[in-house]
Each structure stands twice: as C-alpha cells, then as structure tokens.
Amino acid sequence: PGTARQMVGPGGTGGGVTGGRQLDATLLACPPRIRQALVDAGYAAVHDVIGSSAMALSREIKVSLEEAQCVIDLAKSKAIGSCVGSSITYRTALEIFENPPLKIPTGIARLDSAMGGGVTTGQLTEICGPPGAGKTQISMLLSVMAVKTLESDAVLYIDTEGSFVPERIEEIAAAIYPEAPANQVL
C-alpha cells in the first residue's frame, strides 16, 4: 500500500498484534480469516488500510476484490467518521462524473457563470477579499439560497468574525424566499 507500515516478524504474531502494535478495534470487526491476513501483511491501523486501493489490498491479503473494498470502506468510516460523524460517503470519479454534485446559485449571474452554475455542494468553498467586499453578504445569501435550492430545513452558518446580523439575513430571505416562514431561515 501507499503508507508506511511496521511489518510482522517471521511467522506473524497472531492475536491481533503486528510488530508490537495492536490491531485497530475497527479492523477487529473483519472476519477472522481477513483479520489474520491483515495481521500477516503487517496492517495494524485503519490508516494503514485507507491508503491502499482495493485491487492492491486484494492481492496483498489474498481476498476477493469485494472483500478488500469492504475492509477499506470500514477503515475509511472509522478514520473520518470518528472526526466528523458517519455522514461522509465516498464516490469514485466516474460516479461524480455521472452524477455531478448540486450547485447552489448565488443569484448573481456573472458569479454563477464563472462558477459553473453556483457554489458546489459537498465541498469547501473559500470566499476571500478585502474588508467591505461583500464576503458576509455572499455567505448570508448562500445560506438562504441553500435552503431554497436544496429544500433543506437547516443551514449551519459559522461566524468567526462576529459580523452576523440576524436582521440582515431576514431581509435577504424575505427578498428571495418570501413564502418561507421566518423561523425556517433563522
């Protein structure tokens, strides 16, 4: 795999220990045959597994491609899910190409055009500029547009500068989304 691993000594150590390291509890959820193959190949932690492709892992631990992908998916859910929750999913480039992520339009034609239809959902978008350029206004506008476009019932707005003015977002929402109850926006 593409990550550095501490290898098991001759004959392996069995019992879920590799090179003096404990096998990650998440990997213990694998069937015993796969768990032993991971130990024999020197895998100990989820981070050892997530750098591998299913094909490489399949060859290395001598399991089917589907079983290798299940091990990788299990490791990824542990590695990232423990930090941000279990709502993260993984998609291949082909899946993204066939089903592109949704766009949230800003309502500003030139900006939407430059961004291919708006701000892409499911990824981080940085808005930067000098003071007074409208960064906060665009952020508030996007919050309202996300509720309208995605028919979502919630948007999390994190204000790190203390510039959030609830009355301003109410004005934006009333202008763009007059049929929405005020409590849906705030």
C-alpha angles and dihedrals in degrees: 000000000000095000132078114254136185104239125226115249123244112310093011124251101253122199094082099294122119123187090335094313125111118242108251112260090237091059089050085070088070118098112273094252092055092040090055091047089053091050092047091051092050100253113146110152136041088246089061090058104041093065091061129088117233090245094052093045091046091054095043098050095029100237132127120281090247092052091049091051090050090053091049092047090050091050093047093050089053097043096049102019091062090059103040107010133264097291094096117107131184125228131186121234089253091054090050091048093049094043108026118198119265121263126223108214117222093209089237103114099206093046093046090049092050090050096048095254102333141306113337116239120230096036139078117261119190118212112197138167144119122302112288094022093119103258093138092045091052090048092051091045091051091050091055093042091051091056091048099040099040094035085230123164094213143037122181112220114191114197113195096173103047092244097124111121112186092202090058094053089047089055092049092047093048091052096047103028108026094161093059119097112245093240091060091062098042 
